[in-house]
Amino acid sequence: SNSWLEHMADQGRHHALATPDHVDTWCHQLLDNGRNRRTCYESYYIRIYSFYDYLKTNCQHPHLYNPLLLAAIEYDTTRSVWMYRVDSRPEVIERE
């Protein structure tokens, strides 16, 4: 099913303690199973991204960084999923 919880359990790691490499292998699996970038971004990636953003402000589980963003910087596959957000934002107007 490619759920985040299952993926992290398969890695032997808690779902709130991902590294950028965990994120990238998950994005690979999502795309390899025939999902397009839009589905990967809107149905999977942004949910976990938002979860990690929430953890940055959570006193019980403070996080200093979002591994989904780091993975988008480090890895081509995750970057292609992240770039769906950038490529599809209609409110962004090209500057001359």
Secondary structure, 3 states (H helix, E strand, C coil): CCCHHHHHHHCCCCCCCCCHHHHHHHHHHHHHCCCCHHHHHHHHHHHHHHHHHHHCCCCCCCCCCCHHHHHHHHCHHHHHHHHHHHHCCCCCCCCC
